Amino acid sequence: MEINKRSLADSMKEYQLKDKEYYKGINWQLFDLVEPLAKTILEVGCAEGLFGAAVKEKTNCSYYGIESYPPAAEKAAHHIDKVITGDIETLKLPFQKNTFDHIIFGDVLEHLKDPWTILVNIKPYVKETGSILASIPNIGHISIFESLLSGKWTYTQAGLLDKTHFRFFTLQEMKKMFHETGYKVSHIESISYTTHYYEKMISKLAHIKANMGIHHASFEEEARAYQYVIKAQKR
């Protein structure tokens, strides 16, 4: 196992403020999209490598990670085959073309300044039969409507308004991003979060939307979606 140390930008200071649990999560719906026969996988933003460790147990694959936060990268090196410490937006990737069955972005694309360019640049490293697997927060969740109706857009240490997010996406904009960067989305599923209070708000907003002549057929479903899990293949 190898860690290639790099100097990181001052923005990394924000990651030092995050709760330690931030780097330990495993998105099991994203995990389920990993093909059991996958042989080589790259995870961008591999955190402490726990997702990768679970995938290696499932697939017995060669698992590579890129992680911008050095303390997390050091821990990841104990769980996966190789970790590169650095910023995906400035790194020169040391891989051959058509190497990976999957390249995984688990809650990462929203942290990038230019995720569109990254998706274009990383595309040659995906096998012709491979795919991008991503989980992306949904800024169209009902909790955001509630905040806006209260006159708030308050950044937090984690969640939909994580202060380290550079980009925000609705479902339509997620699909558009993959299409514009040369991918075909073959699978989308939502991870929903709602409450009785939120359901009441969704119902009232749906009624207002209809009265105002605003067409958005899947508004109620999308308002319940906290994030989406996406599989996209090269076109």
Contacts in CASP RR format, 6 or more apart in sequence:
PFRMAT RR
TARGET T0000
AUTHOR 0000-0000-0000
METHOD contacts of the structure
MODEL  1
MEINKRSLADSMKEYQLKDKEYYKGINWQLFDLVEPLAKTILEVGCAEGL
FGAAVKEKTNCSYYGIESYPPAAEKAAHHIDKVITGDIETLKLPFQKNTF
DHIIFGDVLEHLKDPWTILVNIKPYVKETGSILASIPNIGHISIFESLLS
GKWTYTQAGLLDKTHFRFFTLQEMKKMFHETGYKVSHIESISYTTHYYEK
MISKLAHIKANMGIHHASFEEEARAYQYVIKAQKR
1 77 0 8 1.000
1 78 0 8 1.000
1 80 0 8 1.000
1 81 0 8 1.000
1 82 0 8 1.000
1 83 0 8 1.000
2 77 0 8 1.000
2 82 0 8 1.000
2 83 0 8 1.000
3 73 0 8 1.000
3 74 0 8 1.000
3 77 0 8 1.000
3 83 0 8 1.000
3 84 0 8 1.000
3 85 0 8 1.000
4 84 0 8 1.000
4 85 0 8 1.000
4 86 0 8 1.000
5 70 0 8 1.000
5 85 0 8 1.000
6 85 0 8 1.000
6 86 0 8 1.000
6 87 0 8 1.000
8 68 0 8 1.000
8 69 0 8 1.000
8 70 0 8 1.000
8 85 0 8 1.000
8 86 0 8 1.000
8 87 0 8 1.000
9 87 0 8 1.000
11 164 0 8 1.000
12 68 0 8 1.000
12 69 0 8 1.000
12 70 0 8 1.000
14 163 0 8 1.000
14 164 0 8 1.000
15 68 0 8 1.000
15 69 0 8 1.000
15 164 0 8 1.000
16 69 0 8 1.000
17 157 0 8 1.000
18 157 0 8 1.000
18 158 0 8 1.000
19 157 0 8 1.000
19 158 0 8 1.000
22 47 0 8 1.000
22 157 0 8 1.000
22 158 0 8 1.000
23 47 0 8 1.000
23 48 0 8 1.000
23 69 0 8 1.000
23 72 0 8 1.000
23 75 0 8 1.000
24 47 0 8 1.000
24 48 0 8 1.000
24 50 0 8 1.000
25 47 0 8 1.000
25 50 0 8 1.000
25 51 0 8 1.000
26 50 0 8 1.000
26 51 0 8 1.000
26 54 0 8 1.000
27 51 0 8 1.000
27 106 0 8 1.000
27 107 0 8 1.000
27 135 0 8 1.000
27 191 0 8 1.000
27 229 0 8 1.000
29 135 0 8 1.000
29 189 0 8 1.000
29 191 0 8 1.000
29 229 0 8 1.000
30 51 0 8 1.000
30 104 0 8 1.000
30 106 0 8 1.000
30 133 0 8 1.000
30 134 0 8 1.000
30 135 0 8 1.000
30 229 0 8 1.000
31 51 0 8 1.000
31 54 0 8 1.000
31 55 0 8 1.000
31 58 0 8 1.000
33 133 0 8 1.000
33 187 0 8 1.000
33 229 0 8 1.000
33 231 0 8 1.000
34 41 0 8 1.000
34 55 0 8 1.000
34 58 0 8 1.000
34 59 0 8 1.000
34 102 0 8 1.000
34 104 0 8 1.000
34 133 0 8 1.000
35 59 0 8 1.000
35 101 0 8 1.000
35 102 0 8 1.000
36 58 0 8 1.000
36 59 0 8 1.000
37 59 0 8 1.000
38 55 0 8 1.000
38 59 0 8 1.000
38 61 0 8 1.000
38 101 0 8 1.000
38 102 0 8 1.000
39 59 0 8 1.000
39 61 0 8 1.000
39 62 0 8 1.000
39 101 0 8 1.000
40 61 0 8 1.000
40 62 0 8 1.000
40 64 0 8 1.000
40 99 0 8 1.000
40 100 0 8 1.000
40 101 0 8 1.000
41 52 0 8 1.000
41 55 0 8 1.000
41 59 0 8 1.000
41 61 0 8 1.000
41 62 0 8 1.000
41 63 0 8 1.000
41 64 0 8 1.000
41 100 0 8 1.000
41 101 0 8 1.000
41 102 0 8 1.000
41 103 0 8 1.000
41 104 0 8 1.000
42 64 0 8 1.000
42 65 0 8 1.000
42 66 0 8 1.000
42 95 0 8 1.000
42 99 0 8 1.000
42 100 0 8 1.000
42 102 0 8 1.000
42 103 0 8 1.000
42 104 0 8 1.000
42 125 0 8 1.000
43 49 0 8 1.000
43 51 0 8 1.000
43 52 0 8 1.000
43 63 0 8 1.000
43 64 0 8 1.000
43 65 0 8 1.000
43 66 0 8 1.000
43 80 0 8 1.000
43 103 0 8 1.000
43 104 0 8 1.000
43 106 0 8 1.000
44 65 0 8 1.000
44 66 0 8 1.000
44 88 0 8 1.000
44 103 0 8 1.000
44 104 0 8 1.000
44 105 0 8 1.000
44 106 0 8 1.000
44 108 0 8 1.000
44 118 0 8 1.000
44 122 0 8 1.000
45 65 0 8 1.000
45 66 0 8 1.000
45 67 0 8 1.000
45 68 0 8 1.000
45 88 0 8 1.000
45 105 0 8 1.000
45 106 0 8 1.000
45 108 0 8 1.000
46 52 0 8 1.000
46 65 0 8 1.000
46 66 0 8 1.000
46 67 0 8 1.000
46 72 0 8 1.000
46 73 0 8 1.000
46 76 0 8 1.000
46 80 0 8 1.000
46 83 0 8 1.000
47 67 0 8 1.000
47 69 0 8 1.000
47 72 0 8 1.000
47 76 0 8 1.000
48 72 0 8 1.000
48 75 0 8 1.000
48 76 0 8 1.000
48 79 0 8 1.000
49 65 0 8 1.000
49 72 0 8 1.000
49 75 0 8 1.000
49 76 0 8 1.000
49 79 0 8 1.000
49 80 0 8 1.000
50 79 0 8 1.000
51 104 0 8 1.000
51 106 0 8 1.000
52 63 0 8 1.000
52 79 0 8 1.000
52 80 0 8 1.000
53 79 0 8 1.000
53 80 0 8 1.000
55 61 0 8 1.000
55 63 0 8 1.000
56 63 0 8 1.000
56 79 0 8 1.000
56 80 0 8 1.000
56 81 0 8 1.000
61 101 0 8 1.000
62 81 0 8 1.000
63 80 0 8 1.000
63 81 0 8 1.000
64 80 0 8 1.000
64 81 0 8 1.000
64 82 0 8 1.000
64 83 0 8 1.000
64 84 0 8 1.000
64 95 0 8 1.000
65 76 0 8 1.000
65 80 0 8 1.000
65 82 0 8 1.000
65 83 0 8 1.000
65 84 0 8 1.000
66 83 0 8 1.000
66 84 0 8 1.000
66 85 0 8 1.000
66 86 0 8 1.000
66 88 0 8 1.000
66 91 0 8 1.000
67 73 0 8 1.000
67 76 0 8 1.000
67 83 0 8 1.000
67 84 0 8 1.000
67 85 0 8 1.000
67 86 0 8 1.000
68 85 0 8 1.000
68 86 0 8 1.000
68 87 0 8 1.000
68 88 0 8 1.000
70 85 0 8 1.000
73 83 0 8 1.000
73 84 0 8 1.000
73 85 0 8 1.000
73 86 0 8 1.000
76 83 0 8 1.000
77 83 0 8 1.000
84 91 0 8 1.000
84 94 0 8 1.000
88 108 0 8 1.000
88 112 0 8 1.000
88 118 0 8 1.000
88 122 0 8 1.000
89 112 0 8 1.000
89 113 0 8 1.000
89 114 0 8 1.000
89 117 0 8 1.000
89 118 0 8 1.000
93 122 0 8 1.000
93 125 0 8 1.000
95 125 0 8 1.000
96 125 0 8 1.000
97 124 0 8 1.000
97 125 0 8 1.000
98 124 0 8 1.000
98 125 0 8 1.000
98 126 0 8 1.000
98 127 0 8 1.000
98 128 0 8 1.000
99 125 0 8 1.000
99 127 0 8 1.000
100 125 0 8 1.000
100 126 0 8 1.000
100 127 0 8 1.000
100 130 0 8 1.000
101 127 0 8 1.000
101 129 0 8 1.000
101 130 0 8 1.000
101 131 0 8 1.000
102 126 0 8 1.000
102 130 0 8 1.000
102 131 0 8 1.000
102 132 0 8 1.000
102 133 0 8 1.000
103 122 0 8 1.000
103 125 0 8 1.000
103 126 0 8 1.000
103 131 0 8 1.000
103 132 0 8 1.000
103 133 0 8 1.000
104 132 0 8 1.000
104 133 0 8 1.000
104 134 0 8 1.000
105 132 0 8 1.000
105 133 0 8 1.000
105 134 0 8 1.000
105 135 0 8 1.000
105 136 0 8 1.000
106 133 0 8 1.000
106 134 0 8 1.000
106 135 0 8 1.000
107 135 0 8 1.000
107 136 0 8 1.000
107 137 0 8 1.000
107 227 0 8 1.000
108 134 0 8 1.000
109 115 0 8 1.000
109 118 0 8 1.000
109 119 0 8 1.000
109 134 0 8 1.000
109 136 0 8 1.000
109 167 0 8 1.000
109 169 0 8 1.000
109 177 0 8 1.000
110 136 0 8 1.000
110 137 0 8 1.000
110 162 0 8 1.000
110 165 0 8 1.000
110 166 0 8 1.000
110 167 0 8 1.000
110 168 0 8 1.000
110 169 0 8 1.000
111 162 0 8 1.000
111 164 0 8 1.000
111 165 0 8 1.000
111 166 0 8 1.000
111 167 0 8 1.000
112 118 0 8 1.000
112 166 0 8 1.000
112 167 0 8 1.000
113 166 0 8 1.000
113 167 0 8 1.000
115 167 0 8 1.000
115 177 0 8 1.000
116 177 0 8 1.000
116 180 0 8 1.000
116 181 0 8 1.000
119 132 0 8 1.000
119 177 0 8 1.000
119 178 0 8 1.000
119 181 0 8 1.000
119 182 0 8 1.000
119 183 0 8 1.000
120 181 0 8 1.000
120 182 0 8 1.000
122 132 0 8 1.000
123 181 0 8 1.000
123 182 0 8 1.000
123 183 0 8 1.000
123 234 0 8 1.000
126 132 0 8 1.000
126 234 0 8 1.000
128 234 0 8 1.000
130 233 0 8 1.000
130 234 0 8 1.000
131 186 0 8 1.000
131 231 0 8 1.000
131 232 0 8 1.000
131 233 0 8 1.000
132 178 0 8 1.000
132 183 0 8 1.000
132 230 0 8 1.000
132 231 0 8 1.000
132 232 0 8 1.000
132 233 0 8 1.000
133 229 0 8 1.000
133 230 0 8 1.000
133 231 0 8 1.000
134 229 0 8 1.000
134 230 0 8 1.000
134 232 0 8 1.000
135 191 0 8 1.000
135 227 0 8 1.000
135 228 0 8 1.000
135 229 0 8 1.000
135 230 0 8 1.000
136 169 0 8 1.000
136 174 0 8 1.000
136 227 0 8 1.000
136 228 0 8 1.000
136 230 0 8 1.000
137 159 0 8 1.000
137 160 0 8 1.000
137 162 0 8 1.000
137 165 0 8 1.000
137 168 0 8 1.000
137 169 0 8 1.000
137 226 0 8 1.000
137 227 0 8 1.000
138 160 0 8 1.000
138 169 0 8 1.000
138 170 0 8 1.000
138 171 0 8 1.000
138 190 0 8 1.000
138 222 0 8 1.000
138 225 0 8 1.000
138 226 0 8 1.000
138 227 0 8 1.000
138 228 0 8 1.000
139 160 0 8 1.000
139 168 0 8 1.000
139 169 0 8 1.000
139 170 0 8 1.000
140 170 0 8 1.000
140 171 0 8 1.000
140 222 0 8 1.000
140 223 0 8 1.000
140 225 0 8 1.000
141 160 0 8 1.000
141 193 0 8 1.000
141 223 0 8 1.000
141 224 0 8 1.000
141 225 0 8 1.000
141 226 0 8 1.000
142 194 0 8 1.000
142 198 0 8 1.000
142 201 0 8 1.000
142 202 0 8 1.000
142 205 0 8 1.000
142 223 0 8 1.000
142 224 0 8 1.000
143 160 0 8 1.000
143 193 0 8 1.000
143 198 0 8 1.000
144 160 0 8 1.000
144 161 0 8 1.000
145 201 0 8 1.000
145 205 0 8 1.000
145 223 0 8 1.000
146 198 0 8 1.000
146 201 0 8 1.000
147 153 0 8 1.000
147 154 0 8 1.000
147 161 0 8 1.000
153 161 0 8 1.000
154 161 0 8 1.000
155 161 0 8 1.000
155 162 0 8 1.000
155 163 0 8 1.000
156 162 0 8 1.000
156 163 0 8 1.000
157 163 0 8 1.000
160 226 0 8 1.000
169 177 0 8 1.000
170 222 0 8 1.000
171 188 0 8 1.000
171 218 0 8 1.000
171 222 0 8 1.000
171 225 0 8 1.000
171 228 0 8 1.000
174 228 0 8 1.000
174 230 0 8 1.000
175 185 0 8 1.000
175 188 0 8 1.000
178 184 0 8 1.000
178 185 0 8 1.000
178 230 0 8 1.000
178 232 0 8 1.000
179 185 0 8 1.000
182 234 0 8 1.000
182 235 0 8 1.000
183 232 0 8 1.000
183 233 0 8 1.000
183 234 0 8 1.000
183 235 0 8 1.000
184 232 0 8 1.000
184 233 0 8 1.000
184 234 0 8 1.000
184 235 0 8 1.000
185 230 0 8 1.000
185 231 0 8 1.000
185 232 0 8 1.000
186 231 0 8 1.000
186 232 0 8 1.000
186 233 0 8 1.000
187 229 0 8 1.000
187 230 0 8 1.000
187 231 0 8 1.000
188 228 0 8 1.000
188 229 0 8 1.000
188 230 0 8 1.000
188 231 0 8 1.000
189 228 0 8 1.000
189 229 0 8 1.000
190 221 0 8 1.000
190 222 0 8 1.000
190 224 0 8 1.000
190 225 0 8 1.000
190 226 0 8 1.000
190 227 0 8 1.000
190 228 0 8 1.000
190 229 0 8 1.000
191 225 0 8 1.000
191 226 0 8 1.000
191 227 0 8 1.000
191 228 0 8 1.000
191 229 0 8 1.000
192 224 0 8 1.000
192 225 0 8 1.000
192 226 0 8 1.000
193 224 0 8 1.000
193 226 0 8 1.000
194 202 0 8 1.000
194 224 0 8 1.000
198 223 0 8 1.000
198 224 0 8 1.000
202 219 0 8 1.000
202 220 0 8 1.000
202 223 0 8 1.000
202 224 0 8 1.000
203 220 0 8 1.000
205 219 0 8 1.000
205 223 0 8 1.000
206 219 0 8 1.000
206 220 0 8 1.000
209 216 0 8 1.000
209 219 0 8 1.000
216 222 0 8 1.000
END
